[in-house]
């Protein structure tokens, strides 16, 4: 049973050492990303178009008659 107390104490010491190393790394800037902001402007930002009901309705109104799509109507409650 005495060995268990010794192992628990030893593991807490080791864990606090790792926690201290992590806090030191964060404070000293080890996790700062200096490359990505300079490369971000080179990446094309293509945003997906949001579906708009009025745009879809206008599309169906302009279609002419041949192959006319169904209009979207809000559900009645």
C-alpha positions as CSV (number, residue, x, y, z in Angstrom):
1,X,0.0,0.0,0.0
2,X,2.9,2.3,0.7
3,X,4.0,1.8,-2.9
4,X,0.7,3.2,-4.1
5,X,1.2,6.4,-2.2
6,X,4.7,6.7,-3.6
7,X,3.4,6.2,-7.2
8,X,0.6,8.7,-6.8
9,X,3.0,11.3,-5.5
10,X,5.5,10.6,-8.2
11,X,2.8,10.8,-10.9
12,X,1.5,14.1,-9.6
13,X,5.1,15.5,-9.7
14,X,5.5,14.4,-13.3
15,X,2.1,15.8,-14.3
16,X,2.9,19.1,-12.7
17,X,6.2,19.2,-14.6
18,X,4.4,18.6,-17.9
19,X,1.8,21.3,-17.0
20,X,4.6,23.7,-16.2
21,X,6.4,23.0,-19.5
22,X,3.1,23.5,-21.4
23,X,2.5,26.9,-19.6
24,X,6.1,27.9,-20.3
25,X,5.7,27.0,-24.0
26,X,2.5,29.0,-24.4
27,X,3.9,32.1,-22.7
28,X,7.2,32.0,-24.6
29,X,5.3,32.0,-28.0
30,X,6.1,28.4,-29.0
31,X,2.5,28.0,-30.4
32,X,2.4,31.3,-32.3
33,X,1.7,30.8,-36.0
34,X,3.8,33.2,-38.0
35,X,3.6,31.5,-41.4
36,X,-0.2,31.2,-42.0
37,X,-1.1,34.9,-41.9
38,X,1.4,35.7,-44.6
39,X,0.1,32.8,-46.8
40,X,-3.6,33.4,-46.1
41,X,-3.8,36.1,-48.8
42,X,-2.6,33.6,-51.4
43,X,-5.5,31.2,-50.8
44,X,-8.7,31.8,-52.8
45,X,-11.6,32.3,-50.5
46,X,-14.6,30.9,-52.5
47,X,-17.7,31.1,-50.4
48,X,-20.7,28.9,-51.2
49,X,-23.6,30.8,-52.5
50,X,-26.6,30.9,-50.1
51,X,-29.9,29.7,-51.6
52,X,-32.3,32.6,-51.7
53,X,-36.0,31.9,-52.2
54,X,-36.6,35.1,-54.0
55,X,-33.8,34.3,-56.5
56,X,-35.3,30.9,-57.1
57,X,-38.7,32.4,-57.6
58,X,-37.3,35.0,-60.1
59,X,-35.5,32.2,-61.9
60,X,-38.8,30.3,-62.4
61,X,-40.6,33.5,-63.5
62,X,-38.0,34.2,-66.2
63,X,-37.9,30.6,-67.5
64,X,-40.5,31.2,-70.2
65,X,-42.9,28.3,-70.2
66,X,-40.8,25.5,-71.7
67,X,-39.3,23.4,-68.9
68,X,-40.8,25.7,-66.3
69,X,-39.8,24.9,-62.8
70,X,-42.3,24.8,-59.9
71,X,-42.4,27.9,-57.8
72,X,-41.5,27.6,-54.1
73,X,-44.4,28.6,-51.8
74,X,-44.0,29.0,-48.1
75,X,-45.8,26.3,-46.1
76,X,-49.2,27.4,-44.7
77,X,-49.7,26.6,-41.1
